Structure formats: structure tokens, C-alpha cells
């Protein structure tokens, strides 16, 4: 996609939005297409790798159409990015965690999927 790079893993997706993007509804719809293609009927976690600066309308985080999305993890590289993510967390109804290390975020994602799978 022209606004992000995406890595698809078995239990999570890692996205890196490009510098300066104003993340809007059309971008969210593109993510939902990826979710439907790769995770239809399977639980997963979305990880945002925030190496770049971009803006997101936090109201988009209220959209909970995709029920298989167990949580959102945000990997931050600055205090400002971390504070923005904490603000965004208040808009999301599901699990939403902030991290400073990608590996810790991936471990959290795998734990969410494992806990969900065991409870099923």
C-alpha cells in the first residue's frame, strides 16, 4: 500500500505507517481488507511500529467491526509518541498496550492469542 508497509505473521500483523500520513477512514478500510484476507475467522493482534511521525484520528479506534482483532500494540520510539499512544488507548474498547521494544510487543501479542485460543 502506498501509505504503509505491512508484515503478515501467523498471529499478528506489523504495520509501519509512512512519515507524514494523515490516517483516515480510507486507510482503516484498507487495513480491514488485509485483516479479512489473512485473518478471517482467526484471532490476531495488530502491531503499529511507530518509527515515523503521522497523525491518526483517534475516533477511528472506536470502530470495532473486526471481531477477531484481539488487541492493538504500539511500539514507540519517543516520549511524545508514547504519550500520543496513551491518549489513543482511551478510544479503543479492546486491549491496547504501548511498548518501547518490538520483541516485548510481539510476545504480548502471542500471549493474547494463546490465552484466547485456550479459552475457546
TIVO-2410 file (N, C-alpha, C; in nm, 3 decimals):
# residues 120
REC num residu      c1      c2      c3 atome chaine
REC   1      X   0.084  -0.118   0.000     N      A
REC   1      X   0.000   0.000   0.000    CA      A
REC   1      X   0.089   0.124   0.000     C      A
REC   2      X   0.037   0.230  -0.053     N      A
REC   2      X   0.119   0.350  -0.066    CA      A
REC   2      X   0.139   0.428   0.064     C      A
REC   3      X   0.062   0.398   0.168     N      A
REC   3      X   0.072   0.473   0.292    CA      A
REC   3      X   0.139   0.395   0.407     C      A
REC   4      X   0.167   0.267   0.385     N      A
REC   4      X   0.222   0.184   0.493    CA      A
REC   4      X   0.297   0.064   0.436     C      A
REC   5      X   0.382   0.007   0.519     N      A
REC   5      X   0.437  -0.125   0.491    CA      A
REC   5      X   0.376  -0.219   0.594     C      A
REC   6      X   0.354  -0.342   0.553     N      A
REC   6      X   0.288  -0.440   0.640    CA      A
REC   6      X   0.363  -0.572   0.634     C      A
REC   7      X   0.383  -0.631   0.751     N      A
REC   7      X   0.435  -0.768   0.762    CA      A
REC   7      X   0.322  -0.854   0.819     C      A
REC   8      X   0.294  -0.963   0.752     N      A
REC   8      X   0.191  -1.056   0.799    CA      A
REC   8      X   0.260  -1.174   0.867     C      A
REC   9      X   0.224  -1.201   0.990     N      A
REC   9      X   0.275  -1.315   1.065    CA      A
REC   9      X   0.157  -1.406   1.099     C      A
REC  10      X   0.184  -1.519   1.154     N      A
REC  10      X   0.077  -1.615   1.182    CA      A
REC  10      X  -0.029  -1.559   1.277     C      A
REC  11      X   0.015  -1.488   1.382     N      A
REC  11      X  -0.080  -1.442   1.484    CA      A
REC  11      X  -0.088  -1.291   1.498     C      A
REC  12      X  -0.013  -1.219   1.417     N      A
REC  12      X  -0.018  -1.073   1.426    CA      A
REC  12      X   0.027  -1.010   1.295     C      A
REC  13      X  -0.005  -0.883   1.283     N      A
REC  13      X   0.035  -0.802   1.169    CA      A
REC  13      X   0.118  -0.686   1.225     C      A
REC  14      X   0.226  -0.651   1.157     N      A
REC  14      X   0.307  -0.537   1.196    CA      A
REC  14      X   0.299  -0.435   1.083     C      A
REC  15      X   0.253  -0.315   1.118     N      A
REC  15      X   0.243  -0.210   1.017    CA      A
REC  15      X   0.331  -0.092   1.055     C      A
REC  16      X   0.382  -0.026   0.954     N      A
REC  16      X   0.462   0.094   0.975    CA      A
REC  16      X   0.408   0.200   0.879     C      A
REC  17      X   0.327   0.291   0.935     N      A
REC  17      X   0.269   0.398   0.855    CA      A
REC  17      X   0.382   0.492   0.812     C      A
REC  18      X   0.374   0.541   0.691     N      A
REC  18      X   0.479   0.628   0.638    CA      A
REC  18      X   0.473   0.768   0.698     C      A
REC  19      X   0.588   0.832   0.697     N      A
REC  19      X   0.606   0.966   0.751    CA      A
REC  19      X   0.504   1.064   0.693     C      A
REC  20      X   0.440   1.140   0.782     N      A
REC  20      X   0.352   1.248   0.739    CA      A
REC  20      X   0.211   1.209   0.698     C      A
REC  21      X   0.178   1.081   0.705     N      A
REC  21      X   0.044   1.037   0.664    CA      A
REC  21      X  -0.060   1.089   0.764     C      A
REC  22      X  -0.174   1.130   0.712     N      A
REC  22      X  -0.289   1.167   0.794    CA      A
REC  22      X  -0.385   1.048   0.784     C      A
REC  23      X  -0.378   0.958   0.882     N      A
REC  23      X  -0.452   0.831   0.878    CA      A
REC  23      X  -0.601   0.858   0.893     C      A
REC  24      X  -0.677   0.818   0.791     N      A
REC  24      X  -0.820   0.846   0.784    CA      A
REC  24      X  -0.899   0.716   0.763     C      A
REC  25      X  -1.030   0.731   0.749     N      A
REC  25      X  -1.120   0.617   0.730    CA      A
REC  25      X  -1.078   0.530   0.611     C      A
REC  26      X  -1.037   0.591   0.500     N      A
REC  26      X  -0.998   0.512   0.382    CA      A
REC  26      X  -0.878   0.421   0.413     C      A
REC  27      X  -0.788   0.467   0.500     N      A
REC  27      X  -0.674   0.384   0.539    CA      A
REC  27      X  -0.719   0.268   0.628     C      A
REC  28      X  -0.812   0.297   0.718     N      A
REC  28      X  -0.865   0.192   0.804    CA      A
REC  28      X  -0.935   0.085   0.721     C      A
REC  29      X  -1.008   0.127   0.619     N      A
REC  29      X  -1.077   0.030   0.532    CA      A
REC  29      X  -0.975  -0.059   0.461     C      A
REC  30      X  -0.863  -0.002   0.421     N      A
REC  30      X  -0.758  -0.082   0.356    CA      A
REC  30      X  -0.702  -0.186   0.454     C      A
REC  31      X  -0.685  -0.146   0.580     N      A
REC  31      X  -0.640  -0.242   0.682    CA      A
REC  31      X  -0.743  -0.353   0.699     C      A
REC  32      X  -0.871  -0.318   0.699     N      A
REC  32      X  -0.976  -0.419   0.715    CA      A
REC  32      X  -0.975  -0.519   0.601     C      A
REC  33      X  -0.940  -0.475   0.481     N      A
REC  33      X  -0.928  -0.568   0.369    CA      A
REC  33      X  -0.815  -0.669   0.394     C      A
REC  34      X  -0.703  -0.620   0.448     N      A
REC  34      X  -0.592  -0.709   0.482    CA      A
REC  34      X  -0.635  -0.805   0.592     C      A
REC  35      X  -0.702  -0.753   0.694     N      A
REC  35      X  -0.750  -0.838   0.804    CA      A
REC  35      X  -0.838  -0.950   0.750     C      A
REC  36      X  -0.931  -0.914   0.662     N      A
REC  36      X  -1.024  -1.011   0.607    CA      A
REC  36      X  -0.951  -1.116   0.522     C      A
REC  37      X  -0.852  -1.072   0.446     N      A
REC  37      X  -0.778  -1.163   0.358    CA      A
REC  37      X  -0.694  -1.262   0.438     C      A
REC  38      X  -0.624  -1.216   0.540     N      A
REC  38      X  -0.527  -1.301   0.610    CA      A
REC  38      X  -0.574  -1.357   0.743     C      A
REC  39      X  -0.677  -1.295   0.805     N      A
REC  39      X  -0.715  -1.338   0.939    CA      A
REC  39      X  -0.864  -1.367   0.953     C      A
REC  40      X  -0.932  -1.392   0.845     N      A
REC  40      X  -1.075  -1.422   0.850    CA      A
REC  40      X  -1.098  -1.546   0.938     C      A
REC  41      X  -1.174  -1.529   1.044     N      A
REC  41      X  -1.205  -1.641   1.132    CA      A
REC  41      X  -1.094  -1.681   1.228     C      A
REC  42      X  -0.983  -1.605   1.229     N      A
REC  42      X  -0.872  -1.638   1.318    CA      A
REC  42      X  -0.839  -1.516   1.406     C      A
REC  43      X  -0.811  -1.540   1.534     N      A
REC  43      X  -0.774  -1.429   1.622    CA      A
REC  43      X  -0.634  -1.378   1.589     C      A
REC  44      X  -0.615  -1.247   1.603     N      A
REC  44      X  -0.485  -1.187   1.576    CA      A
REC  44      X  -0.473  -1.054   1.649     C      A
REC  45      X  -0.352  -0.999   1.645     N      A
REC  45      X  -0.322  -0.869   1.707    CA      A
REC  45      X  -0.260  -0.779   1.600     C      A
REC  46      X  -0.292  -0.652   1.606     N      A
REC  46      X  -0.233  -0.553   1.516    CA      A
REC  46      X  -0.126  -0.476   1.591     C      A
REC  47      X  -0.005  -0.473   1.536     N      A
REC  47      X   0.106  -0.401   1.597    CA      A
REC  47      X   0.142  -0.282   1.508     C      A
REC  48      X   0.145  -0.164   1.569     N      A
REC  48      X   0.184  -0.041   1.499    CA      A
REC  48      X   0.329  -0.009   1.536     C      A
REC  49      X   0.416  -0.013   1.438     N      A
REC  49      X   0.557   0.021   1.457    CA      A
REC  49      X   0.572   0.170   1.426     C      A
REC  50      X   0.581   0.251   1.530     N      A
REC  50      X   0.575   0.397   1.514    CA      A
REC  50      X   0.712   0.462   1.496     C      A
REC  51      X   0.788   0.413   1.400     N      A
REC  51      X   0.917   0.475   1.370    CA      A
REC  51      X   0.899   0.611   1.305     C      A
REC  52      X   0.788   0.631   1.235     N      A
REC  52      X   0.763   0.755   1.164    CA      A
REC  52      X   0.657   0.838   1.235     C      A
REC  53      X   0.658   0.968   1.209     N      A
REC  53      X   0.555   1.056   1.263    CA      A
REC  53      X   0.439   1.064   1.166     C      A
REC  54      X   0.319   1.041   1.216     N      A
REC  54      X   0.197   1.054   1.138    CA      A
REC  54      X   0.083   1.085   1.234     C      A
REC  55      X  -0.028   1.124   1.181     N      A
REC  55      X  -0.143   1.154   1.267    CA      A
REC  55      X  -0.253   1.054   1.240     C      A
REC  56      X  -0.328   1.023   1.344     N      A
REC  56      X  -0.443   0.935   1.332    CA      A
REC  56      X  -0.560   0.998   1.405     C      A
REC  57      X  -0.675   0.994   1.344     N      A
REC  57      X  -0.795   1.041   1.411    CA      A
REC  57      X  -0.830   0.934   1.515     C      A
REC  58      X  -0.819   0.965   1.644     N      A
REC  58      X  -0.842   0.862   1.746    CA      A
REC  58      X  -0.983   0.806   1.744     C      A
REC  59      X  -1.079   0.879   1.687     N      A
REC  59      X  -1.215   0.826   1.678    CA      A
REC  59      X  -1.221   0.701   1.591     C      A
REC  60      X  -1.125   0.683   1.501     N      A
REC  60      X  -1.121   0.561   1.420    CA      A
REC  60      X  -1.101   0.438   1.507     C      A
REC  61      X  -1.041   0.456   1.623     N      A
REC  61      X  -1.016   0.343   1.713    CA      A
REC  61      X  -1.144   0.292   1.779     C      A
REC  62      X  -1.251   0.367   1.766     N      A
REC  62      X  -1.381   0.323   1.821    CA      A
REC  62      X  -1.447   0.219   1.733     C      A
REC  63      X  -1.402   0.208   1.608     N      A
REC  63      X  -1.459   0.113   1.513    CA      A
REC  63      X  -1.419  -0.029   1.553     C      A
REC  64      X  -1.516  -0.109   1.589     N      A
REC  64      X  -1.486  -0.244   1.635    CA      A
REC  64      X  -1.551  -0.350   1.546     C      A
REC  65      X  -1.559  -0.322   1.417     N      A
REC  65      X  -1.622  -0.416   1.325    CA      A
REC  65      X  -1.550  -0.549   1.316     C      A
REC  66      X  -1.418  -0.546   1.331     N      A
REC  66      X  -1.342  -0.669   1.310    CA      A
REC  66      X  -1.324  -0.741   1.443     C      A
REC  67      X  -1.409  -0.838   1.469     N      A
REC  67      X  -1.416  -0.905   1.599    CA      A
REC  67      X  -1.296  -0.994   1.630     C      A
REC  68      X  -1.223  -1.038   1.528     N      A
REC  68      X  -1.107  -1.125   1.550    CA      A
REC  68      X  -0.985  -1.049   1.598     C      A
REC  69      X  -0.991  -0.916   1.595     N      A
REC  69      X  -0.880  -0.833   1.641    CA      A
REC  69      X  -0.881  -0.832   1.793     C      A
REC  70      X  -0.786  -0.905   1.853     N      A
REC  70      X  -0.782  -0.919   1.998    CA      A
REC  70      X  -0.723  -0.797   2.068     C      A
REC  71      X  -0.638  -0.723   1.999     N      A
REC  71      X  -0.576  -0.607   2.062    CA      A
REC  71      X  -0.487  -0.532   1.966     C      A
REC  72      X  -0.444  -0.415   2.012     N      A
REC  72      X  -0.352  -0.331   1.937    CA      A
REC  72      X  -0.230  -0.305   2.025     C      A
REC  73      X  -0.113  -0.330   1.970     N      A
REC  73      X   0.012  -0.297   2.037    CA      A
REC  73      X   0.081  -0.185   1.961     C      A
REC  74      X   0.135  -0.088   2.033     N      A
REC  74      X   0.203   0.024   1.969    CA      A
REC  74      X   0.346   0.029   2.020     C      A
REC  75      X   0.440   0.021   1.927     N      A
REC  75      X   0.583   0.030   1.962    CA      A
REC  75      X   0.626   0.174   1.936     C      A
REC  76      X   0.671   0.240   2.043     N      A
REC  76      X   0.706   0.383   2.039    CA      A
REC  76      X   0.857   0.401   2.045     C      A
REC  77      X   0.903   0.511   1.987     N      A
REC  77      X   1.046   0.542   1.984    CA      A
REC  77      X   1.077   0.677   2.047     C      A
REC  78      X   0.974   0.744   2.098     N      A
REC  78      X   0.995   0.872   2.165    CA      A
REC  78      X   0.890   0.889   2.274     C      A
REC  79      X   0.917   0.977   2.366     N      A
REC  79      X   0.822   1.005   2.474    CA      A
REC  79      X   0.693   1.064   2.417     C      A
REC  80      X   0.705   1.152   2.316     N      A
REC  80      X   0.587   1.212   2.255    CA      A
REC  80      X   0.498   1.106   2.190     C      A
REC  81      X   0.559   1.013   2.120     N      A
REC  81      X   0.485   0.905   2.056    CA      A
REC  81      X   0.415   0.819   2.163     C      A
REC  82      X   0.485   0.793   2.271     N      A
REC  82      X   0.429   0.713   2.382    CA      A
REC  82      X   0.307   0.783   2.441     C      A
REC  83      X   0.317   0.912   2.464     N      A
REC  83      X   0.205   0.989   2.521    CA      A
REC  83      X   0.087   0.992   2.425     C      A
REC  84      X   0.113   1.006   2.296     N      A
REC  84      X   0.005   1.001   2.197    CA      A
REC  84      X  -0.066   0.867   2.201     C      A
REC  85      X   0.011   0.760   2.210     N      A
REC  85      X  -0.048   0.626   2.214    CA      A
REC  85      X  -0.134   0.607   2.339     C      A
REC  86      X  -0.088   0.660   2.452     N      A
REC  86      X  -0.169   0.651   2.575    CA      A
REC  86      X  -0.302   0.724   2.559     C      A
REC  87      X  -0.301   0.837   2.490     N      A
REC  87      X  -0.424   0.911   2.462    CA      A
REC  87      X  -0.515   0.828   2.371     C      A
REC  88      X  -0.458   0.770   2.266     N      A
REC  88      X  -0.536   0.689   2.172    CA      A
REC  88      X  -0.599   0.568   2.241     C      A
REC  89      X  -0.529   0.517   2.340     N      A
REC  89      X  -0.577   0.399   2.414    CA      A
REC  89      X  -0.716   0.423   2.473     C      A
REC  90      X  -0.745   0.546   2.512     N      A
REC  90      X  -0.874   0.577   2.574    CA      A
REC  90      X  -0.991   0.561   2.476     C      A
REC  91      X  -0.964   0.556   2.347     N      A
REC  91      X  -1.069   0.545   2.246    CA      A
REC  91      X  -1.097   0.400   2.206     C      A
REC  92      X  -1.005   0.310   2.233     N      A
REC  92      X  -1.018   0.171   2.188    CA      A
REC  92      X  -1.080   0.087   2.298     C      A
REC  93      X  -1.183   0.012   2.265     N      A
REC  93      X  -1.256  -0.067   2.365    CA      A
REC  93      X  -1.185  -0.198   2.403     C      A
REC  94      X  -1.096  -0.244   2.319     N      A
REC  94      X  -1.028  -0.371   2.347    CA      A
REC  94      X  -0.895  -0.351   2.416     C      A
REC  95      X  -0.812  -0.452   2.408     N      A
REC  95      X  -0.679  -0.446   2.469    CA      A
REC  95      X  -0.588  -0.358   2.382     C      A
REC  96      X  -0.517  -0.267   2.448     N      A
REC  96      X  -0.431  -0.171   2.379    CA      A
REC  96      X  -0.313  -0.145   2.470     C      A
REC  97      X  -0.194  -0.180   2.424     N      A
REC  97      X  -0.075  -0.162   2.508    CA      A
REC  97      X   0.034  -0.089   2.431     C      A
REC  98      X   0.116  -0.016   2.505     N      A
REC  98      X   0.227   0.058   2.447    CA      A
REC  98      X   0.359  -0.004   2.491     C      A
REC  99      X   0.456   0.000   2.403     N      A
REC  99      X   0.586  -0.062   2.426    CA      A
REC  99      X   0.697   0.026   2.371     C      A
REC 100      X   0.817   0.004   2.422     N      A
REC 100      X   0.936   0.067   2.366    CA      A
REC 100      X   1.021  -0.033   2.288     C      A
REC 101      X   0.985  -0.162   2.295     N      A
REC 101      X   1.062  -0.266   2.226    CA      A
REC 101      X   0.969  -0.356   2.146     C      A
REC 102      X   1.003  -0.380   2.021     N      A
REC 102      X   0.922  -0.463   1.933    CA      A
REC 102      X   0.907  -0.605   1.987     C      A
REC 103      X   1.016  -0.663   2.036     N      A
REC 103      X   1.008  -0.802   2.085    CA      A
REC 103      X   0.909  -0.817   2.200     C      A
REC 104      X   0.906  -0.720   2.289     N      A
REC 104      X   0.811  -0.724   2.401    CA      A
REC 104      X   0.668  -0.716   2.349     C      A
REC 105      X   0.647  -0.636   2.248     N      A
REC 105      X   0.513  -0.623   2.189    CA      A
REC 105      X   0.471  -0.753   2.121     C      A
REC 106      X   0.562  -0.815   2.048     N      A
REC 106      X   0.532  -0.942   1.981    CA      A
REC 106      X   0.500  -1.051   2.084     C      A
REC 107      X   0.573  -1.054   2.194     N      A
REC 107      X   0.546  -1.152   2.300    CA      A
REC 107      X   0.406  -1.131   2.358     C      A
REC 108      X   0.371  -1.004   2.382     N      A
REC 108      X   0.238  -0.971   2.433    CA      A
REC 108      X   0.130  -1.019   2.335     C      A
REC 109      X   0.152  -0.994   2.206     N      A
REC 109      X   0.056  -1.036   2.104    CA      A
REC 109      X   0.037  -1.187   2.106     C      A
REC 110      X   0.146  -1.260   2.112     N      A
REC 110      X   0.136  -1.407   2.114    CA      A
REC 110      X   0.065  -1.456   2.240     C      A
REC 111      X   0.088  -1.389   2.353     N      A
REC 111      X   0.019  -1.427   2.477    CA      A
REC 111      X  -0.131  -1.403   2.465     C      A
REC 112      X  -0.171  -1.293   2.402     N      A
REC 112      X  -0.314  -1.266   2.382    CA      A
REC 112      X  -0.379  -1.375   2.298     C      A
REC 113      X  -0.314  -1.411   2.189     N      A
REC 113      X  -0.371  -1.514   2.101    CA      A
REC 113      X  -0.375  -1.649   2.172     C      A
REC 114      X  -0.268  -1.681   2.244     N      A
REC 114      X  -0.263  -1.808   2.317    CA      A
REC 114      X  -0.374  -1.814   2.423     C      A
REC 115      X  -0.393  -1.706   2.499     N      A
REC 115      X  -0.497  -1.704   2.601    CA      A
REC 115      X  -0.636  -1.716   2.539     C      A
REC 116      X  -0.656  -1.651   2.427     N      A
REC 116      X  -0.784  -1.659   2.358    CA      A
REC 116      X  -0.810  -1.801   2.308     C      A
REC 117      X  -0.709  -1.862   2.250     N      A
REC 117      X  -0.720  -1.997   2.194    CA      A
REC 117      X  -0.748  -2.099   2.305     C      A
REC 118      X  -0.682  -2.082   2.419     N      A
REC 118      X  -0.703  -2.176   2.531    CA      A
REC 118      X  -0.843  -2.161   2.590     C      A
REC 119      X  -0.899  -2.043   2.585     N      A
REC 119      X  -1.032  -2.021   2.644    CA      A
REC 119      X  -1.145  -2.065   2.551     C      A
REC 120      X  -1.110  -2.091   2.427     N      A
REC 120      X  -1.209  -2.129   2.327    CA      A
REC 120      X  -1.252  -2.272   2.339     C      A
***
